[in-house]
Amino acid sequence: MVAYVKVDDADALLVSGRWKLRKAQSGLRYAIRYRKQSGRTVGTLMHRLILGIAGQPTPEVDHRNGDGLDNRRGNLRRVSHSWNMQNRHGPHRNSRSGVRGVYWDRGSWRAEARVEGRKHIIGRFSNLSEAGLAAEAWREEHMPGLVKAA
């Protein structure tokens, strides 16, 4: 399978060579290069190499537009795990509501957001769509720079 990766001209030499596609559990695809090191196979993700944090466990790297193959510096940002999870698209796979950040709880829809290990209760609503709109509005106000879910 042929896939194209977007990089800035300034990074073309840094990432030259052969890369493979790695599909994450989320369904996103990333460019990765494998090499032998001390008898083990080690993978380097292209976006971490570009940001100069290859081989480090933190911070995580977020692709602003949700495209794991768009490795232009303007699309990459260092983030905490919590922030990275906020930029996911769609609801959690076990979500009853089908709306991200909205849960059925004791007879009403509860809108919430989890950021940096803290749960922010946005409110309770009798209507699912109102709860979804409230959750989205909260994320837009308190977490600028997130991409809207498609």
C-alpha positions in Angstrom: 0.0 0.0 0.0 1.3 3.4 -0.9 0.6 6.3 1.4 1.8 9.9 1.3 3.1 11.7 4.4 3.1 15.5 4.6 6.3 17.1 6.0 7.8 20.6 5.8 10.6 21.2 3.3 13.0 21.9 6.2 12.4 18.3 7.5 12.7 16.5 4.2 16.3 15.5 4.7 15.7 14.5 8.3 13.0 12.0 7.3 14.4 10.8 4.0 14.6 7.1 3.5 12.1 4.2 3.9 9.2 4.3 6.3 6.4 1.9 7.0 2.8 2.4 7.9 1.6 1.6 11.4 -2.1 1.5 12.1 -3.0 2.3 15.7 -6.0 0.9 17.6 -7.7 4.2 17.0 -7.5 3.6 13.3 -5.0 6.4 12.7 -2.0 5.6 10.5 1.5 6.8 11.4 4.9 6.6 9.6 7.4 4.5 11.5 10.9 3.3 10.9 12.4 0.2 12.6 16.0 -0.5 13.3 18.0 -3.0 15.4 19.5 -1.7 18.6 21.2 -4.0 21.2 19.6 -7.0 19.7 16.1 -5.5 19.9 13.9 -4.0 17.2 13.2 -0.4 18.0 10.6 1.8 16.2 10.8 5.5 15.7 7.7 7.4 14.8 8.3 10.2 12.2 6.3 12.9 14.1 8.4 12.3 17.3 11.6 12.4 15.2 10.6 15.7 13.7 9.9 17.2 17.1 13.2 15.9 18.5 11.6 13.6 21.2 12.1 10.2 19.6 12.9 7.6 22.3 11.3 9.6 25.1 8.0 8.4 26.6 6.6 11.9 27.3 5.3 14.3 26.1 2.8 12.8 23.7 2.4 14.4 20.2 -1.0 15.5 19.0 -1.8 15.9 15.3 -4.1 19.0 15.4 -6.1 17.9 12.3 -6.4 14.2 13.3 -4.3 13.0 10.4 -1.4 10.9 11.6 0.4 11.2 8.3 0.3 15.0 8.3 3.7 15.7 10.0 4.1 19.3 9.2 5.4 21.2 12.3 2.3 23.5 12.3 0.1 20.4 12.7 2.2 18.8 15.6 2.1 19.9 19.2 3.5 18.4 22.4 0.7 17.6 24.8 -0.1 15.7 27.9 -1.9 12.4 27.6 -5.1 14.0 28.9 -5.0 16.8 26.3 -4.3 14.3 23.6 -7.4 12.2 24.6 -9.6 15.3 24.4 -8.7 15.7 20.7 -10.1 12.2 19.8 -13.0 12.1 17.3 -16.3 10.6 18.2 -17.6 9.0 21.4 -15.9 6.4 23.6 -16.5 3.0 22.1 -18.7 2.0 25.1 -20.7 5.2 25.1 -24.5 4.7 25.4 -25.2 8.2 24.1 -23.1 8.1 21.0 -22.1 11.7 21.9 -18.6 12.4 23.2 -18.6 13.6 26.8 -22.3 12.8 27.4 -23.5 10.0 29.7 -26.9 8.7 30.9 -26.9 9.0 34.7 -29.8 8.7 37.2 -32.6 9.8 34.8 -30.8 12.6 32.9 -28.0 13.2 30.4 -24.8 14.3 32.1 -22.3 16.4 30.1 -18.7 16.3 31.4 -15.1 16.7 30.3 -11.9 15.1 31.7 -8.8 17.2 31.5 -5.4 16.6 33.2 -7.0 14.0 35.5 -9.9 16.2 36.6 -13.5 15.7 35.8 -15.5 18.8 35.0 -19.2 18.4 35.3 -20.8 20.7 32.8 -24.4 20.0 33.7 -27.4 17.7 33.6 -29.9 17.8 30.7 -33.2 16.2 29.9 -32.3 16.3 26.2 -29.4 14.4 24.6 -28.7 17.0 22.0 -28.6 19.9 24.6 -26.1 17.9 26.6 -24.0 17.3 23.5 -24.0 21.0 22.5 -23.1 22.0 26.1 -20.1 19.5 26.1 -18.9 20.8 22.8 -19.3 24.5 23.8 -17.3 23.8 27.0 -14.4 22.2 25.1 -14.3 25.1 22.7 -14.2 27.6 25.5 -11.8 25.9 27.8 -9.6 24.0 25.3 -8.9 26.3 22.4 -7.1 24.7 19.5 -9.0 21.4 19.5 -10.3 20.1 16.3 -14.1 19.7 16.0 -15.3 16.1 15.7 -16.3 15.3 12.2 
